[in-house]
């Protein structure tokens, strides 16, 4: 899972690249959920997203781009802003993916389908954290963040080309 970038690589980036302390880590880890909450409120106010599949793919591509950019040695305030944008993209991903799962599942199975989706999303976290730690040890946290973004972009591209997800309403 790519949440290792958030839980592992961002704190290492702050410590090893920017020489930051716990306040800097706290700031960086706070702006992502602020972006997610703010983006979700904006989606609610605008009435959602009509082309959910396209929104899902675009949000994942933007998130991947944010990881790539954040690993390129920007000044710390720019990394904070990039992480906020990543959170905005996360709000689109979270809302569209769950909606797509729920709308396509038979009514009697909706809770089960969403629980399996969430289980997969959550269960992949420890593996993503472990891989992020190994990548940071071998490449450094900045390069590992960019590599994670490139990997995510490649995965999004492969799924987009190999499925009809981008055409889902």
ZIURVEN-V572878 format. One record per backbone hydrogen bond with DSSP energy under -0.5 kcal/mol. CO is the residue of the C=O (numbers start at 1). NH is the residue of the N-H. If there is no record, write none. Layout:
co->[CO	CO]
nh->[NH	NH]
This chain:
co->[1	2	3	4	4	5	8	9	10	11	12	12	13	13	14	21	22	23	24	25	26	27	28	29	30	31	32	33	34	35	36	37	38	39	40	41	42	43	43	44	50	51	52	53	54	55	56	57	58	59	60	61	62	63	64	65	66	67	69	70	75	75	76	77	78	79	80	81	82	83	84	85	86	87	88	89	90	91	92	93	94	95	96	97	98	99	100	101	106	106	107	109	110	111	112	113	114	115	116	117	118	119	120	122	123	124	125	126	127	128	129	130	131	132	133	134	135	135	136	140	141	142	143	144	145	146	147	148	149	150	151	152	153	154	155	156	157	158	159	160	164	165	168	168]
nh->[4	5	7	8	9	10	12	13	14	15	16	17	17	18	20	25	26	27	28	29	30	31	32	33	34	35	36	37	38	39	40	41	42	43	44	45	46	47	48	47	52	55	56	57	58	59	60	61	62	63	64	65	66	67	68	69	70	71	72	73	78	79	80	81	82	83	84	85	86	87	88	89	90	91	92	93	94	95	96	97	98	99	100	101	102	103	104	105	109	110	110	113	114	115	116	117	118	119	120	121	122	123	124	125	127	128	129	130	131	132	133	134	135	136	137	138	139	140	140	144	145	146	147	148	149	150	151	152	153	154	155	156	157	158	159	160	161	162	163	163	167	168	53	54]
